[in-house]
Amino acid sequence: MNRLFAALAMGGLLLGTAPGRAQNKDKEKEKPAEKPAVDQSKINKEGVSFKTCDGVLLKGTFYPSDKGGSSPAILMLPNLGSKRTDGDWEGLALRLQKKGYACLIFDWRGHGDSTQIVEPKVFWNYPYNQTYLKTYDPNKKNLSIKDFKVGYIPYLLNDIAAARYDLDNRNDNGQCNTSNIILIGAESGASLGFAWIMAEFYRPQIYKQGNLFQFGGAPVNQDPAGDDIAGAIWLSYRRHPGFTAASSTSIDVPYGFWLSWPGLTAVRDNVQMWFAQGSKDDKKGPADAQYMYKTILNAEKKKDKLPLTSMLPIEGTALRGVALLGKKELPTEDRIEQFIDKAVKMRPNQAQKKRNASEFKPILIDPAGLGYR
């Protein structure tokens, strides 16, 4: 993997240290099955907060596992425009928690509880916060999704980087093992998750001043952070992410640029992925999954190495994203659990590594380095 990491470094990504049924004419609509109320006092979870590299305070929920430092880490990425409490993310987290996985879910900046700029001088010093927010106001200390131009979307990759940083701190404190990370993303959250995985192949696993992208000396660890990704599950992957469902408010992702990138080759060769979508989804879900599976991952040629990578649909439903969760009549959670169990077991022994996260800050991901324009 050392040679791969060296090759990736030549690719030019800039990282620094500064996500009941009824008939209605010919269309079937589905009524979600009701779930019994959960006694919140008996749930093992904690509210968490962590800062991004540009001074935004993100709020989330961490579901620890009884296995502590040996627990693989599940990072959940809601759809843009939604909150972590929308849908049944918690039900999935509690199920995975019982299986020995530690789960983290957070609200994107400007979403849900993640609305506070705690370091305004730092935040407004970043040019993209001046350019892609509708109003430049250096005294502004609160964020809303209504403040964002659509071009701001790629910069939310830094929210995922901050969440990874929080997990690495928990790794060092014995609460999980970030040598085994599984991503579960919905719609536009899945799109950002895919791009973030590629960026992780351009960063060493260990936070250290001598890391290659900190320009302070020779790297202390040649293995890329992308090696820690055991797999990803994308619920209704959205090829072009947006803050709303309208195509006019989405961005173009540089997929064509990625096709010539060593980073995409690394993802193709190392990360198992399931593109899950309802079999009756007529909102481009199957087409987007097919594009990613065939054109971007060329997955059929990798079946011998990555047998879990698939487009296996959820039969009999037109539901999308997080709406695929929490339905007794659907096998979504069963298949998610099976995928994660197999993905982790198929990997070589991934011993916990000390990440030195507390000594540094979350990295900055520059989307221009990933080909975004």
C-alpha positions in Angstrom: 0.0 0.0 0.0 3.0 2.3 0.4 3.5 2.5 -3.4 -0.2 3.3 -3.8 -0.1 6.1 -1.3 3.0 7.6 -2.9 1.2 7.5 -6.3 -1.8 9.2 -4.8 0.3 11.9 -3.4 1.4 12.7 -6.9 -2.3 13.2 -7.9 -2.4 16.7 -6.5 -5.2 16.7 -3.9 -4.6 19.5 -1.4 -5.2 18.6 2.2 -4.2 20.7 5.1 -4.8 21.3 8.8 -6.3 24.7 9.1 -20.3 14.2 6.4 -50.5 -0.2 4.5 -50.6 0.4 0.7 -53.4 2.0 -1.3 -53.9 2.5 -5.0 -53.8 5.9 -6.5 -54.6 5.5 -10.2 -51.7 3.6 -11.6 -49.2 4.5 -8.9 -48.7 2.7 -5.7 -48.3 4.8 -2.5 -47.0 3.3 0.7 -48.0 4.0 4.2 -45.1 3.5 6.6 -45.7 0.9 9.3 -46.1 2.5 12.7 -43.4 1.7 15.3 -43.9 1.4 19.1 -42.6 4.3 21.1 -39.1 3.8 22.5 -38.3 4.7 26.1 -35.5 7.2 25.6 -34.3 6.9 29.2 -33.2 3.3 28.5 -31.2 4.1 25.4 -27.4 4.1 25.6 -26.4 7.2 23.7 -24.8 10.6 24.3 -25.2 14.0 22.6 -21.9 15.1 21.2 -20.4 18.2 19.7 -17.2 18.8 17.7 -15.7 21.6 15.6 -14.9 21.7 12.0 -11.6 23.0 10.7 -13.3 26.4 9.9 -15.0 26.9 13.3 -18.5 25.5 13.0 -19.9 23.5 15.9 -21.5 20.3 14.7 -24.0 18.5 16.9 -24.6 14.7 16.8 -25.4 11.6 18.7 -22.9 8.8 19.6 -24.1 5.3 20.4 -21.3 3.5 22.2 -20.8 -0.3 22.1 -20.1 -2.5 25.0 -17.0 -3.7 23.1 -15.3 -0.4 23.6 -12.0 0.0 21.7 -12.6 -3.1 19.6 -16.0 -1.8 18.2 -16.0 -1.0 14.5 -17.2 2.5 13.9 -20.4 3.3 11.9 -20.6 6.8 10.5 -24.1 7.8 9.3 -24.7 10.6 6.8 -28.3 12.0 6.5 -29.6 13.4 3.3 -28.8 17.1 2.8 -31.8 19.2 3.8 -32.7 16.8 6.6 -31.8 16.3 10.3 -30.3 13.4 12.1 -33.7 12.9 13.8 -35.6 12.5 10.6 -36.5 8.9 9.7 -35.3 5.9 11.7 -31.6 6.4 11.9 -31.8 5.9 15.6 -33.5 2.5 15.2 -30.7 1.4 12.9 -28.1 2.7 15.3 -29.6 0.9 18.3 -29.7 -2.4 16.3 -26.1 -2.1 15.2 -25.1 -1.1 18.8 -26.4 -4.4 20.1 -24.3 -6.2 17.5 -21.1 -4.5 18.9 -20.8 -1.5 16.6 -20.3 2.1 17.8 -22.4 4.6 15.7 -22.1 8.3 15.1 -24.6 10.5 13.3 -24.5 14.3 13.1 -26.3 17.2 11.6 -24.6 18.9 8.7 -23.7 22.6 9.2 -26.8 24.7 8.9 -29.0 21.7 9.6 -30.8 20.6 12.7 -28.8 21.5 15.8 -25.6 22.4 13.9 -26.2 26.1 13.5 -23.5 27.8 15.6 -20.3 29.4 14.3 -18.1 29.3 17.4 -15.0 30.8 15.8 -16.3 33.6 13.6 -12.9 35.0 12.8 -11.7 31.6 11.6 -14.9 30.9 9.7 -15.0 34.1 7.8 -11.3 33.9 7.0 -12.0 31.1 4.6 -12.8 32.4 1.1 -15.4 29.8 0.4 -17.5 31.0 3.4 -17.4 34.5 1.9 -18.2 33.3 -1.7 -20.8 30.6 -1.2 -22.9 32.1 1.6 -25.6 34.4 0.3 -24.5 37.2 2.6 -21.1 38.0 3.9 -21.4 39.2 7.5 -18.2 38.8 9.6 -20.4 39.3 12.8 -22.7 36.5 11.9 -22.5 33.6 14.4 -25.4 31.4 13.2 -25.9 29.3 10.1 -29.0 28.1 8.3 -29.3 26.0 5.1 -31.2 29.1 3.8 -27.8 30.9 3.9 -26.1 28.5 1.4 -25.7 28.8 -2.3 -25.7 25.4 -4.1 -22.0 25.7 -4.8 -21.4 25.4 -1.0 -22.2 21.7 -1.1 -18.7 20.3 -1.7 -17.4 22.2 1.3 -19.6 20.1 3.5 -16.9 17.4 3.0 -15.2 19.2 5.9 -18.1 18.2 8.1 -17.4 14.5 7.4 -13.7 15.2 8.1 -14.6 16.6 11.5 -16.8 13.6 12.2 -13.9 11.3 11.4 -11.7 13.4 13.6 -14.2 13.0 16.5 -14.2 9.2 15.9 -10.4 9.1 15.9 -10.4 10.9 19.3 -12.8 8.2 20.5 -10.6 5.6 19.1 -7.7 7.0 21.1 -9.9 7.0 24.2 -10.9 3.4 23.8 -14.5 3.9 22.7 -14.3 2.5 19.1 -11.8 1.2 16.5 -11.4 3.5 13.5 -9.4 0.9 11.7 -12.8 -0.5 10.7 -15.2 2.2 9.5 -18.5 1.7 7.7 -20.4 4.6 6.1 -24.1 4.6 5.7 -25.3 7.6 3.7 -28.7 8.6 2.3 -29.2 10.3 -1.1 -27.0 13.5 -1.3 -25.3 12.5 1.9 -24.2 9.3 0.1 -22.8 11.5 -2.8 -20.6 13.4 -0.3 -19.6 10.2 1.5 -18.3 8.7 -1.8 -16.2 11.8 -2.5 -14.9 11.9 1.1 -13.7 8.2 0.9 -11.6 9.2 -2.1 -10.1 12.1 -0.2 -9.2 9.7 2.6 -6.8 7.9 0.3 -4.8 11.1 0.1 -4.2 11.3 3.8 -2.0 9.3 6.2 -3.8 7.3 8.9 -2.0 9.0 11.8 -2.3 12.7 12.7 1.2 13.9 13.0 3.2 17.1 12.2 5.3 15.0 9.8 2.4 13.9 7.8 2.9 14.2 4.1 0.2 16.9 3.7 1.4 19.0 6.6 4.8 19.7 4.9 6.8 19.5 8.1 9.1 16.6 7.3 8.9 13.0 6.2 5.6 11.2 6.7 5.5 9.0 9.8 2.9 6.6 8.4 2.7 5.7 4.7 -0.6 3.9 4.9 -3.6 6.0 3.7 -6.5 6.7 5.9 -8.7 5.2 3.2 -7.4 1.8 4.3 -9.6 2.2 7.4 -12.8 2.1 5.3 -14.3 -1.4 5.5 -17.3 -0.6 3.4 -20.2 1.8 2.5 -23.9 1.5 2.2 -25.7 4.1 0.0 -29.4 4.4 0.5 -30.7 5.8 -2.9 -27.4 7.3 -4.0 -28.0 10.7 -5.6 -25.6 11.2 -8.5 -25.8 15.0 -8.3 -26.3 16.2 -4.7 -28.5 19.1 -3.7 -30.2 20.7 -0.8 -33.6 19.9 -2.2 -35.0 17.2 -4.5 -35.1 19.6 -7.5 -32.5 19.0 -10.1 -32.1 22.7 -10.6 -30.6 23.1 -7.2 -28.0 20.3 -7.5 -24.3 20.4 -8.4 -22.2 18.6 -11.0 -19.8 16.1 -9.5 -16.5 15.7 -11.4 -17.0 11.9 -12.1 -15.3 12.2 -15.5 -12.2 13.7 -13.8 -12.2 10.9 -11.2 -12.0 8.2 -13.9 -8.3 9.0 -14.4 -7.5 9.3 -10.8 -5.4 6.9 -8.6 -7.8 7.8 -5.8 -10.7 6.2 -7.6 -8.6 3.1 -8.4 -7.9 2.8 -4.7 -11.7 3.0 -3.9 -12.4 0.5 -6.6 -9.9 -2.0 -5.2 -10.5 -1.6 -1.5 -14.0 -0.5 -0.5 -17.0 -2.7 -0.6 -20.2 -0.8 -1.5 -23.9 -1.6 -1.6 -26.1 0.8 -3.7 -29.5 0.2 -2.2 -32.7 1.5 -3.7 -36.3 0.6 -3.9 -37.1 -1.7 -6.9 -40.1 0.6 -7.7 -38.1 3.8 -7.4 -38.8 5.9 -10.5 -36.9 9.0 -9.4 -33.6 8.1 -11.0 -32.4 6.0 -8.1 -31.7 2.8 -10.1 -30.1 4.8 -12.9 -27.8 6.6 -10.5 -26.9 3.4 -8.8 -26.2 1.8 -12.2 -24.0 4.7 -13.2 -21.9 4.5 -10.1 -21.7 0.7 -10.1 -20.9 0.2 -13.8 -19.2 3.4 -15.1 -17.5 4.7 -12.0 -16.6 1.5 -10.1 -16.5 -0.9 -13.0 -17.6 -3.3 -10.3 -18.2 -6.5 -12.3 -14.5 -6.7 -12.9 -13.8 -6.5 -9.2 -16.2 -9.2 -8.1 -13.5 -11.6 -7.2 -12.0 -9.1 -4.7 -15.1 -7.1 -3.6 -18.0 -9.6 -3.7 -20.2 -7.5 -1.5 -20.3 -4.6 -4.0 -23.8 -4.7 -5.6 -27.0 -2.9 -6.7 -29.2 -5.4 -4.9 -32.6 -3.6 -4.7 -35.1 -3.5 -1.9 -38.0 -5.3 -3.5 -41.6 -4.0 -3.6 -41.1 -0.3 -2.6 -40.6 3.1 -4.2 -39.4 4.6 -0.9 -36.0 6.5 -1.0 -33.2 7.2 1.4 -33.8 7.1 5.1 -37.5 6.2 4.4 -36.2 2.7 3.6 -35.4 2.3 7.3 -37.9 1.4 10.1 -40.4 -0.5 7.9 -41.2 -3.9 9.2 -42.3 -5.1 5.8 -38.9 -4.3 4.3 -35.6 -6.2 4.8 -33.4 -3.1 4.8 -32.0 -3.4 8.3 -31.4 -7.1 7.9 -29.4 -6.6 4.8 -27.5 -3.7 6.3 -26.5 -5.8 9.2 -25.5 -8.7 7.0 -23.4 -6.5 4.8 -21.5 -4.9 7.7 -20.8 -8.2 9.4 -19.4 -9.7 6.2 -17.4 -6.6 5.3 -15.7 -6.5 8.6 -15.0 -10.2 8.8 -13.5 -10.3 5.3 -10.9 -7.7 6.2 -7.5 -8.8 7.5 -7.0 -8.2 11.2 -7.4 -4.5 11.7 -5.7 -3.7 15.0 -6.6 -0.4 16.7 -4.0 2.3 16.1 -3.4 5.4 18.1 -4.3 8.4 15.9 -2.9 11.3 18.0 -6.0 13.2 17.1 -6.2 15.3 20.2 -2.8 17.0 19.4 -4.1 18.4 16.1 -7.2 19.7 14.3 -9.5 18.3 11.7 -8.0 18.4 8.2 -9.2 20.8 5.6 -10.4 19.2 2.4 -10.2 21.5 -0.6 -12.9 20.4 -3.1 -10.9 22.0 -5.9 -8.3 19.3 -5.3 -11.0 16.7 -6.0 -11.9 18.3 -9.3 -15.0 20.4 -8.1 -15.3 23.7 -9.9 
